[in-house]
Amino acid sequence: MTEPLEQRLEKAMAELRSAQEAVERTERELRQASFAVLSSDRAVRVTVGAQGTLTGIDFLEHKYRDMSPQELAASVLEAANAAQQKMNRHVMKAMAPFTEPSSEVPELKGFELDWERIFGPGVLEKDDEDTARGDGRAPGWRDALDEDGED
């Protein structure tokens, strides 16, 4: 037997309120997220914040002094692009629950997003590391670097 329309509407409204609260929590978390990535030559560490904006560039161990301007620029760009990709993937993971259909209200199908169109093709590639910190702490590898006095 099907539920009366009023009960289905109440369920849908409760599901909508729950989804709105979850979106608000997710937005707050994403505003606090950041990623730090070390360039492959270990000369530069770049940190990006919400929306992939650069929030920090650290030149490590004075390696930049022996680099040409082109080498240094390449290191910065490499690390910045990798950090932005990590942020993009983090956004995808955080938003994934909202793309799923509702288990309580089958009429609420979730929404479709073309992540590749939004962030570019690289965002769908496998990423083995997850160094996001929504709590403002540096990633574990960065803590180790700081303890070694590399900065």
N, C-alpha and C positions, 0 to 999 in steps of 0.2 A: 504494500500500500504506500502511496506517495505521501509526502509530508504536505500539510496545508501550506498555502502560499505565505501566510504570515510567518510561520516557523522558518521557511526557506529564506525569506527576506531578513529575518533576525540573524540567522546564521551568516548570511552574506555580509550584513552590516558589521557583525562581530569580526568576521574574517578581514574585512576592509580596515577596521580600526586596528586590528593586530598587525596588518601589513604596513599601515601608516606608521605605527610605533617602531616596527622593525626597520623601516626605511630611515626614520629619524636617528635610531641608534647607529645604523650603518653609516649614515652621513657624518655623525659625530666622530666615529672611529676613523673614517677615511680622512677627515680633516686633520687628525693627529698622526696619521701614518707617515713614515719616512723610510727611505732606503738609502744605504751607503754602499757604493761599489768601488773596488780597487781596480785600477787599470792593470792590464796583463803584465806590464813592465814594473808594476808596484811603485810607480813614481807619483801617482795621483790617486786620491780618494775623493769621489764626488758624492754628495748627498742631495737627494731630491725629496721634496715634501709633497703635500697634497697637490693634485693636478700635474704632477711631474715637474714642478718648478724647482730650479736649482736653489738650494738653501746653503750649500757649503762646498768649497773646493779646498782640499788640503794637499799641499806639496810635501811629499814624504822624503825623509832622509837627505834633503838637499840635492836629490837626483836631478832636479830641474836645471841646476847650474851647469851640468855637463850635456844638456840636451839642446838641440837646435830648436828654434821657435816652432818649426813644423812638427818635430817630434813631440814637443810639449803639447801643442794644439791637438795632435792626434790622440795623445794619452787622455787629455781632458774630454774630448769628444767621445772616445771609446767608453770611458767610465760613465759619462753623462747619459749616453744612449742606453747602456746596460741598466743603469739605475731607473731610467724612465720606463724601460720595458718591464722591469720588476714591479714598478708601481702600477702599470697598466694591468699586469697579470693579477696583482692584488685586488684591484678594482673589480676585475672579472670574477674572481673567487667570492668577493664580498657581495656582489650583486646576483650571483647565481641562484640563490633561493627565490628571488623575485621573478625569475624566468620560468619557474616550475608551476604547473597547474596546482590549484588548491585541492587538498585532499578532502576538505570538508564541504566545499561548494564547487562541484564539477564545472559549473558555468564560468568560474573564474579561471581562465586558461593560463595566466601568467603572461609575460610579454616576451617578444622575440627581439634579440639584439644581434646585429651583425658586427661582432667584435673586430673582425678583420677590417671592416670598412671604417670603424671608429678609430682604432689604434694602429692599423697597418698590419701587414701579413706576419711580421715577426712575433706578434703577441700570442699566436697560437702554437708556437714552438715550445717544446718541453723545456721546463726550467727546473733543474734539480735542487737549486738552493732556494730557500725562503728566508730572507733576512729581514722581513718587515717587523717593525716594532710599533705597535699602536700606543705603547706606554711611554714613549719618549726615550727609552733606553737605546743605547747603541747595539748593533748586532754583536753576537758573541765574538766573531773574529776581530771586530773593532776594539772590544774590551781588551783582548789579548794584545793587540798592537799598542794600545794606550799603556798597558802595564809594562810593555817592553821599552817604553819611552821613545817610540819611533817618531813621534810628532816633533 
